[in-house]
Amino acid sequence: MKPLPLIDSIGNPLLVALVLILLFLQWRFPLRCQNFGVLRRLVRNYVVSIPGFVVVRFAMLPIPLAVAVWAQNRHLGLLHWLGLSGLIAAVAGFVLLDYAYWWWHWANHMVPLFWRFHNVHHTDLDMDVTTAARFHFGEMLFSIGFLSVSLLAFGIAPLTFVVFFIVFEAATCFHHSNWRLPIRLERILNAVIVTPRMHVIHHSIVERETNANWGTIFCWWDKLHGSLRRDVPQSAITIGVAAYRDEKELTVVQLLVLPFRKQRSYWRLPSGEHPDRPAQSAGKLVG
């Protein structure tokens, strides 16, 4: 496999360092109390992620990158047709990719086939930086097609794609972390980017809350589409998927085969209850 210098020598070490820093910060300044064993979840989430990491390194990055090089050599895609180049094209491509990912995240929830695989991520019964790694390899395989089409359609430069991917992964680690930032600081950050207090609402067992806050890097897209939720206090959130509440059913093997099994009614608890909560008006993040 041809090396990817920016990813292998710079991106991966930076991401590993970021994860270690966030592990320390969420241990030292926790945002929510953890209800399940931290070490057990860490091991489970990273073991589940191994096949996905292999797919990312040997297919999900190289294949779309090859498509981006091919499109660039032939001046294909929206940015080329608009005559954009240099820094302007890089910034536009970065923003367009984040917007495309907003729609891809939406599709992973709304398309039943995709949700079978994305559900593995949401069944984590607590949320912290290790949840950012808990993705099924099947979801990564589907992402190859999404990324290839996006890069070709927009004409995004290969370097822009690699830089975006590194920032995207860093943002995913950050907003899944259980790090209690000072609320005033987080409100300032959340004017632009997705933050931990915002994203955890997306991991609620309440359907209307899961179907909100789809953003990864920028929170603008949720504002644009009216899907931004900031009104749920951390103490009121139960994390996970309503139908999957037993940790013993969420072992590594069971998570890997979960997409291929008959799916449950996601938004009903084992008792049959449909968890719900009325939406409130909140212009700023609540603690």
HUMOMO-V785475 format. One record per backbone hydrogen bond with DSSP energy under -1.0 kcal/mol. CO is the residue of the C=O (numbers start at 0). NH is the residue of the N-H. If there is no record, write none. Layout:
# HUMOMO-V785475
co=<CO	CO>
nh=<NH	NH>
This chain:
# HUMOMO-V785475
co=<3	4	5	6	9	10	11	12	13	14	15	16	17	18	19	20	21	22	23	24	28	36	37	38	39	40	41	42	43	44	46	48	49	50	51	52	53	54	54	55	58	60	61	62	63	64	65	66	67	68	70	71	76	77	78	79	84	85	86	87	88	89	90	91	92	93	94	95	96	97	98	99	100	101	102	103	105	106	110	111	113	114	116	117	117	118	127	129	132	135	136	137	138	141	142	143	144	145	146	147	148	149	150	150	152	153	156	157	158	159	160	161	162	163	164	165	166	167	168	169	170	171	177	178	181	182	183	184	185	187	188	188	191	194	195	198	199	200	202	205	206	209	216	218	219	220	221	226	229	232	233	237	240	245	246	250	251	252	253	256	257	263	264	265	268	272>
nh=<7	8	10	11	13	14	15	16	17	18	19	20	21	22	23	24	25	26	27	28	179	40	41	42	43	44	45	46	47	48	49	52	53	54	55	56	57	58	59	60	62	64	65	66	67	68	69	70	71	72	75	74	80	81	83	82	88	89	90	91	92	93	94	95	96	97	98	99	100	101	102	103	104	105	106	107	109	110	114	115	117	118	119	120	121	122	130	132	134	139	140	141	142	145	146	147	148	149	150	151	152	153	154	155	77	78	160	161	162	163	164	165	166	167	168	169	170	171	172	173	174	175	30	180	185	186	187	188	189	190	191	192	218	198	199	201	202	203	239	209	210	211	193	222	223	224	226	212	285	235	236	204	243	248	249	254	255	256	257	259	260	265	267	242	271	268>
